């Protein structure tokens, strides 16, 4: 705890010395630290608010628990891991799956979704506690990169129809939003380029206003100051299966975040990985009990740290406090809620695709060998199940594409690995001719 509230001034406090970074236990002057903290708010802004907008949850409530979760994360990790806990996209699929009209939940449906968030948070916290005591090698063994990458990919691609449903309601606005995100990414350097999603949403929002697709009455009626809307969860075993696979994604995201910060700061943070998982689990649980979406560490904020070379947890403390303040401005939350479906559709097209491709990125970064048929079949079977949204109902329980695809990835990989070792069979590459239509596909 002494490290959390006792940041050392780095150099002259103005800029990091050449070739050095501002470590988690260091800071620049408070004026600069506040400025960087605000950058972190802006960086997470667009992506974090898209989750409640897509799922129909109150944006201000999500921001409230995102901020509280960030502060809790900093305390539990003793200020050693810089991170902002934004909304996890992995929760979009199960949250909308329990809704009759995706994005417009009834109070009962919202409560069911929150119950799932709580369960996922508790499971993640338990995983974190075990990892803190026993280390993370068992996680690596259970979820090697082929499994982790496949699960992340199938969650993103499973959401593709939801993006199309929004796009077709306002195609012009969606196209402007999508195009703006793409152009900003390649036209601008530094922080502006990293905020392409936020800027694209703003551009689409302006077009939506011009096309009379925005209703400002809720903003006019909202108060300037007040607490966000809180909602209580309800629990139903029939929907829990939708949320458990999300835990595997959150585990991968948190471990990846800790490893990224370790690599960029030159500090070994393996010993705090369990704490990070526990902290995110508790933050997600707390959000579920109050009406917010589940949380996770954010790649957008990794980008800000890479650009500024400032990894100070003081900046994240500022971001958490600032986010908490914004969440208590109902007019601000109401303004966010006015973002129309066309803008959401355009942004979701990018974001869902990014989730899917992130799975492939995990494969590439870990040099997954797809000439090994075990890896090949693990990904192939699970992806088709997830993308096609296979569904299985057993009594009161219903398992859809993400849950079944996750189970398939784990089962196929581990069963094939065990049998292969038992039989001593060779893991030779699958030749095109051995796959139905393979020769034809190769020739094309």
Beta strands, then each sheet from edge to edge (+ up, - down):
strand 1: 8-9
strand 2: 26-27
strand 3: 85-87
strand 4: 295-297
strand 5: 392-394
strand 6: 397-399
sheet 1: 1+ 2+
sheet 2: 3+ 4-
sheet 3: 5+ 6-
end
